Amino acid sequence: MARDPDSTAEIFFFLAWLLSQIATLVSHLACAVLFCVFMHRSHVHLAAAGADMQFGKHAWAWFCCPILNLWKPYQAVAELWVHGRPQTDRVPPWFRVWWGAWVVGSMASTLTLQLRDAERFGAAMAAEWANIVASSMLAIAGVAAAWVVHDIHARALARHRVRHPGD
């Protein structure tokens, strides 16, 4: 019995969409866990090195607090930068790019979910545009986050080398 070509294409499209959603979910969860581990370890190491940290080793938990998650995680990461090597207390501009893209992407993602519940065509189209904005902003946030982590780590290594030149 032959299948209708339209139904075969729909099944293929659905499977491709499902796989992309699963890959996105897995990658977001992996990045979230690794970023939180990075924040935890960085705060622990800097505190052990004598830095006076406002945010403790549980600074990653600010991501889970509604309303406060709009600025507290940024402050905790900025603190890592400042205490990593206290020659400057100015946070580089890409920190703001990372955080702005993260907040806008997260809000657009939430808007996408709310608009997809509407049954009007205009709402569905708006949901797809919100999804495009969310995906773009979260991709920018991901790249910027990698840059932030790299720079904070490099500063911490430089601080360690200054304090322990023989290591």
C-alpha positions, 0 to 999 in steps of 0.5 A, a space after each residue: 500500500 503506497 503512502 500519500 507523498 504529502 503525509 510522508 513529507 509531513 512525517 519527515 518534517 515532524 521527525 526533523 522538528 522533533 529531533 531539532 527540539 530534542 537536540 536544543 533541549 539537551 544542548 541547553 541543559 548541558 550548557 546550563 549545568 556546565 555554566 552553573 558548575 563554572 560559577 560555583 567553582 570559580 566562586 569557591 576558588 576565589 573565596 579560597 584565594 582570599 577574595 571578598 565575595 558578595 555572592 557565595 558559592 551558590 551564586 548560580 542559584 540566582 538563575 532560578 529566582 523569578 524577577 531576581 534572575 533578571 540582574 543577580 546572575 549578571 552581578 555574580 558573574 561580574 564579581 568573578 571578573 572583578 575579583 579574578 584579577 583586581 586591576 580593573 573593576 570595569 566589566 568588559 562590554 561583551 558581558 553586557 552583550 551576553 546578559 542582554 542577549 540572554 534576557 531578551 532571548 529568554 523573554 522571547 522564548 517565553 513569549 513564543 510559548 504563550 503565543 503558540 497557545 493562541 489559535 489565531 493565525 496572527 498569533 501563530 505568525 507572531 509566535 514564529 517571529 518571537 521564536 526566531 528572535 529567541 533563537 538568535 538571541 540565545 545563540 548570541 548569548 551562548 557565544 558571548 557566554 563562552 567568551 565570558 567564561 574564557 576571559 574569567 578563567 584566563 584572569 584567574 590563571 593570571 592571578 594564580 601565576 602572580 601569587 604562585 610564580 613557581 607553579 
